[in-house]
């Protein structure tokens, strides 16, 4: 039986959501010739050999830390992925490899139901590939944002610059860092959580554990919270659509 293979490119990704999700999806659709696997690379250059020696791969997802590093290996970029500056989905088509970003789609549709009129300013915690999709969506929704990272810079403040005043003004907080992911579930971004209130909405891209230390601290202050599971499901389903459009 000819196999139709898909997979996830990343580093240290044994925990991955995607493999389990797509394996169940293929089973539910009766696609017994479809499979999904992890391509766990210590360096992105390892993808060259995989592509050369595996002609039955029909699509890939990309996760930390390669959402930007993958881009030179692609033939073409979808305009939205180009604007965002990060790729998490690769379509294998007749012209080669085309990069898309479905994180933006997933984040937008997972977050939008929680937004209230006073949610006009956001803090994006972390500056990796996923944060680029988050920033793109916030811009689309006319929510102004600041990045927060270990050092300050253009449109970026450091964690020790997040004061009571800054938190009062920025009522949407999005964690794009891996802090708090299983098994290090006690970790969380360093913020003055005591200044979070019921006007805040905290979104964590982490989904394992279901309620991270970041979300738990926000909930204790009365904030609305959401983890990243719905975003992941939405971006995965959008990837599946893209793979079938080739």
N, C-alpha and C positions, 0 to 999 in steps of 0.2 A: 504494500500500500504506500503510495507516494505521500510524504509528509508535507504539511504546510506549517512552517515554524515561525514563531514570534519570540521576542525576548526583551529583557531589560538589561541595559548597559549601566553599570555603576561600579562602586568600590565598596567591598564589605557589605553586601546586600542580601545576606542569607535571610534577614528578617522580612524581606520585601513583601509588600501588600500585593503587588501586581501579579506575581506568579499564581498565587492562590485564587485571586479574583478571576483571571482569565481561564484558568483550568476549570473552575466551576462554570463559567460562562460558556465555554466550548461544550462541556458536558450537557448543559441545559439546552443548547441549540442542536445537539446531536452531531456535532462536528468531531467525530472520532479520529479524523486524520489531522486535526489541528493540535499543536502543542505550544507551550510557553515556558521559557527557561531563563535562568539568570546568566548573564555574561559578566562575570565578576573580574574586572580588570584592575591591576595595580597601576597601570598607565594606559592612557587612552590609545596610544599607538598600537596596542594589542588588537584593536578592532580590524586593522588591515588584514591580518592573517585570517581572522574569523570570516570576513567578507569574501576573501579570495577562495577559501576552502569550503564554504557552505552556501551553495547556490539555491537552497530550498528555504532560506529565510525570506519572509514576506513583509516584515515590519518590525520595528523596535521602539521601545520607550527608553528614555535616558533619565537618569537620576543623579544625585550628588555623587561625585563633584564634577560631573562632565557636561553639564547643560550648556556651558559656553565652549569648553574644550573640544566638543564634538563638531563644532561648526566648520572648521577647515576641511573636514572629511566629507562634507556634503556637496552635492552637485548644485543644489538650488535651495532657496529659503522662501517659505511662505511670507508674504509681506508683513503679517502681524508678528511672526517670529523674528523677522528682521528688526522691526521697531522695538520689540521687547529686548532683543539681544540675548536670547536664550532659547534652547530647543529641548523639548522633552518627548517628541514623537518623530520617528523617521518613517516616511513612506518610500517603499521600494517601487519605483515605476519605470517605464520604458526609457526614460532619460537618465536614470540613476537614482540618487538618494535625495529626497526632498525633506527639509526640516520644518516642523510645525511646533507651535506651542499651545498645548491644550490645558496647561496649568491656569492660564488666564480665564478660559471658559469655565473651568471647574471652580476656581475661586470666586468669580463674579456671581455664579448661580448659587453657590453654597452660602455666600455671605449676604447677598442682597435682602433676603427675607428678614434679617435682623436689624437692618438699618433704620434709624429714626431721623427726623429732620435736623436734630442737633448734632448728628454725626457728620461734621464738616471737616474735621482735621484728624489725621492719623499719625501714629508712630509705627514705622516698620522696623522690627528688631532683626538685625542681620542684613548682610549685603550680598549673599550668594545668588545663584541662578534663580531660585524660586522667588526671591524678593523682587526681581525685575518684573516678573509677571504680576505680582501684587501691586507694585507701583504703577504699572500700565493700567490695570483695572481701576485703581483709585483715581487716576487721572481721568479716565473715561467717565467716572461717576462724579467728577468735579469735587472730589475730596482731596484737599491739599495734604501733603505728607512730608515727614522728615524721616530719614534713616537714622537708626541708632546702632552704633558699633563701638568697638574698643577704642577707636580714635576718631577725632572730629575731622571734618573736611567739608567739601561743597555739598550743601543740602544734607549734612550729616552731623549729628552730635554724638558725643560719647555718653556712655551709661551714667557717668557721674554728673552729667549736665541735665539729667532728667529730674527736675525739681517738682515741687508741689504745683507751681504755676504752670509748668510745661504739661503736667498730667491733667490739670483742670481744663486746659485749652484743647488738648488732643484726646478725644474721647473714644477713639478707635485704636486698639493696640493689636498688632498682628505679629505673632512670633514666627519668624522664618529661620530661626536657628535650630540646631538639633538638641538643644539643652532640654533635658527632661525625658528624652526617649528611653524606653526600656533597654537595658536594665538600670540606667542611671536616673531613676524616676524622681529622686529628690532634687535634682538640679532644676534651675529656672533662671531666666535673665535677671540680672541685678537691677531691680527697680524699687522705688519707695511705694510698695503696694498699699500702704496705709492711706495714700491719697487717692486711691481708686474708689469710685462711688457707683451708685445705681445708674448713673448717666453713661457709664462706660460699656463698651462692647469689646470683649477679648476673643480673638480668633487665633487658634494655634494650628499650624500645619501638621503638627504631630498628631498621630491617631493611636499610638501604642506607648503608654497606657491611654485608655479612653479619656481619662481626665488627668491632664498633666499637672505638675506642681504650679505652673504658671496659671492655668485655668482655675485650679482649686483656690489659689490666693485671690484671684479676681472675684470668684463666686462668693467667697467669704465677705467681700466688701459690697455685695449686692449687684455686681455687674452681670450683664448677659454674657454667656460664653458659648463657644462652639469649637469642637475639634476639627481635624482635617479629613475625617473619613468621607464625608459627603463630597468634598472637593475631589478626593482621589477617585471615587466612583464615577463622578461626572467626567473628569478628565480621561479616565480609562475608556468610558463609553464613547467619548468623542474621538479618541485614538482609533478605536475599532471602526468607526464610521470612515475615518480618513484612510485606513488600510484597505477598506473595500472600495474606495473611490478610484483607486489607482488605474 
